[in-house]
Amino acid sequence: MSLFRRKVELPTREAALPGRSVRPFDVPARHTTLGTPLEGAVPEGYEVAVFGLGCF
């Protein structure tokens, strides 16, 4: 038996909640352990991966 009674679909752009106009929290300039920058340009030869955890 399925937990969903109807097909699950992504909402349209018009039906989705609006994005934030400000950042949700401050991010330190450097990683505490590695000392590497947490924001800014991605070094040449690297790629970006974005992960989310929890309820958005």
RAKACOR-V934308 format. One record per residue. OMEGA is omega as a letter, one per 40 degrees, with the letter a starting at -180 (* if undefined). Layout:
# RAKACOR-V934308
omega
OMEGA
OMEGA
This chain:
# RAKACOR-V934308
omega
a
i
a
a
i
a
i
a
i
i
i
i
a
a
a
i
i
i
i
i
i
i
a
i
i
i
i
a
a
i
a
a
a
a
a
i
i
i
i
a
i
a
i
a
i
i
a
i
a
a
i
a
i
a
i
*
